[in-house]
Amino acid sequence: MGEVSTIGLDLAKHVFQVHGASASGAVVVRKKLRREQVLTFFAGQPRCRVAMEACASAHHWARAIGELGHEVRLIPPAYVKPFVKRQKNDMADAEAICEAAQRPTMRFVAVKSEAKQASAVIFRTRDLLVGQRTQITNALRGHLAEYGFIAPQGLSHVERLIAEVEDPASRTRHGPAWCGSSGCSGIFRPRSRSSTARSLPGPRLTTSPAGS
């Protein structure tokens, strides 16, 4: 049995799978590790190539294992899949990762630093908040349209829709707005056939006859 030269590590939350092979491809070690045992195991191994799929938490483990002196390589999951020989499980995945890492033409993913990951988190969080804002805005427009209140497109006009919800009397301050050839401005409320103004649930506004 030769010395381990490449180790494939299948990542998980709690139980990790290790598959180690020699330079000739012979199996040297197959082992399951608890999360708290991972760094202790690699600290006791001779310097070798450690390969993982570029998935969740991969960059964290790549940095931690790399600090122990190992050569860490991250492989895109799509490049590992062809090497799975049998039914997909943790042991088969670790073996496939190990074999893929031994291919001389394999392409790897660069390990990100904590600073680069932090920047990516900021951008992803911003995208999430922008998407949530758009969802809320579209929902507000759809709900108010059911009561006959619409506004021009654009976030700058949403404040008037919000005013309709918070204070139904605000529509008397804004006044009627109509869509003409030059576009819409303000809140557009279709005319009602009755003399009673349509309103959202809450204080009801009624129109009084002229001169009363």
N, C-alpha and C positions, 0 to 999 in steps of 0.2 A: 504494500500500500504506500503510494507516494505522498509527498507533502501537499497540503491543500494550496492551490494557486488561485482559484476563483470560488467565490461564495455567492450564491443567489439567495436573496432575502425577500421573502414574501411578507409585505407589511400588513399590519392589522391594528386593531385598537388594543387588544389584550394578549392574544396568542400569535406569535410570529413563527414562521417556518423557515428553517435554514437548510440549504443544500450546498455542500462543498465538494469540489472536484479537483483532481490533480491536473497537471498540464496535459496529460494524455487523455483526459476526459473520464477517468475512473472515479467512481464515487468514493469519497473519503469520509464524509459526515452527512447524516440526515438527522435533524433534531428540531424539536419544538421548544420555543422559548417564551416565557412570560415577559411582559413588557419590562419589568424591572431587571430581568436577566440579560437583556440584549447587549448593553454596553459592557457588562462584565465578561460575557462570552467573547466579544470581539477584542477586548483588552488582552485576553489570554491567547489569541491566535497570532501566528506569525504574519508579518506584513503580506498582504495579498490584495487581489482585486475583489471588491464587494459591489455587486450589482443589485439594483432595485428598479421596480417600475416607477416611472415618473407620475406618481399619483399623490393623493392626499397624504400629507406629513412626510413625503419623501425628502424634501429639501432639509427638513429639520434633522432627520436621521442621517442624511448624507453629511451634513456639517459635523454632527456629533461623532460619527464613525470615522470621518476623515481626520478629526483631531487626534485619533488614536494611532495615526500613521498609515492607515489603509488607503488604497487607491479606490475611490468611490466613483461608480458610473451609474447614471440614470438612463433607463431605456424607455422609449414611448411604448405604452401597452400594446399598440397595434403591431409593433415589431416583435413582441414576445409571443403573441397568440399563435403564430405558425409553428412554434416549437413545443406546444403542448401536445403530448403524444396520446393521452388517454382522457378519461373523464376529468373535467375541471375540478380541482380541489387545491388546497394549500400546498400539499406536497408536490403535485404536478406543476403548479405555478412556479414554485421555487426552483425546481429542476429546469423548467423552460427558461427562466431568467438566467440561470447559470450557463446554460448552453448558448443562449443568445449573446451573452457577454463575451464568450470565447470566440465568436466569429470575427475575423479580422476586418470585415467591411461593415460591421455594425455601426449605426449612428447613435450618438448619445445626446442627452440633454444636459446643458450646463447647470451646475449647482448654483442656486441663487443665494445671495447673502441675506441676512436679516433685513438690511436696509432696502434691498430691492423688493423683498416680499412685502415690507411695510408699505412701500409706494404702490404696489399692486393692490393691496387691501384698500387703500384710500380710493383708488380709481373704481374698484368694484363696488365699494360702499356708495360712492357718488352715483354710479349707474343705477344702483338699487333704489336710492332715494328719488332720483329723477323719474324712474319708472313708477314708483309708488305715487309721486305727485301727479303724473299723467293719469294714472288709474282713478285717483280721487277726483281729479278735475272732470274727467269724462263721466264718472258716475254722477257728479253734481249736475252737470249739464243735462244728462239723461233724465234724472229725477225731476228737475225743474221744468224740463220740456213737457212732462206729463201734466203740468199745471198751467202751461201756456206761456212760460217765461223762457226766452232764449237770449243769447248774447253773441256778439261777433267772436270769431275765432281768436285765439291768443290768450296767454296767461294774464295780460294786462287788464282784460275785461272780467276776469273771474271774481275780482273783489266786489263787483256790483251784484253778481249772483249770490255771493256770500252775504252781502247786505240784505238781500231779499229773505234769506233764511233767518238771519239774526234779528232783523227789524223789518217786518212787513210794511211799516209806514214809510220806509225809505223810498219806496217807489213813487210816493207823492213828491219827494224832494228831487228825484232824478227826472221825473216827468216822462211822458211817452217818448219813445224813440222809434223811428221807422226806417226800413231799409229802402233806400232810393237808388238812383243811378250812381251816386257817389259812395255807396256802401252803407253799412250800419254803424250806428253809434248809440251807446248806452244800452238799456234794456228794451227789448222789443216784446210787447205783450199784445197778442191779437185782440181785436175788438170783440166784445161779447154782445150777443143779441139782446141780453137783458140789461136793465139799467143798473144792475148790481155788479160792482167790480169783482172779478175773480181774484181770489187770494189764496195763499197757502194756509194750512191749518194754523190757527192762532187768532189774534184779534182781527175781526172782519171789518174791512173798510167798505163803506157804502157811499154812493154818489148822491148828492143832494140836488134837488131841482134848482134850476137857475133862479136867483132872486129870493131864495128862502133864507 
